[in-house]
Amino acid sequence: QVHLVESGGGLVQPGGSLRLSCAASGIIFNINDMDWYHQAPGKERELVASIARVGTTKYADSVKGRFTISRDNTKNTVYLQMNSLKPEDTGVYYCRATNTISRYVYWGRGTEVTVSS
């Protein structure tokens, strides 16, 4: 059974930092591309950062220079380092895994981030 479990969310002041983690089990982690999505209150889920199985990264324009995605294949974990946080970064952050062979997609349940003074 596949599980993606996000953690690290919380309340932070504007300009602050958080590090999100997504621990995967039940999948062969190193053949999965990994993504972080953001869903702001009342809005659709949007892709913010991706890291391919080979380590290539991509970012949404809104987070470039502020967020960094990384992965540790020895720990089956993907991270999202979020710096210079803004109120518009508030919402739920979801982890997604895509098996690069079968194209199966798996989602975590999300972790909530609130950026407010």
Helices and strands as residue ranges (DSSP letters): E 3-7, E 10-12, E 18-25, G 29-31, E 32-39, E 45-51, E 57-59, E 67-72, E 77-82, G 87-89, E 91-99, E 105-107, E 111-115
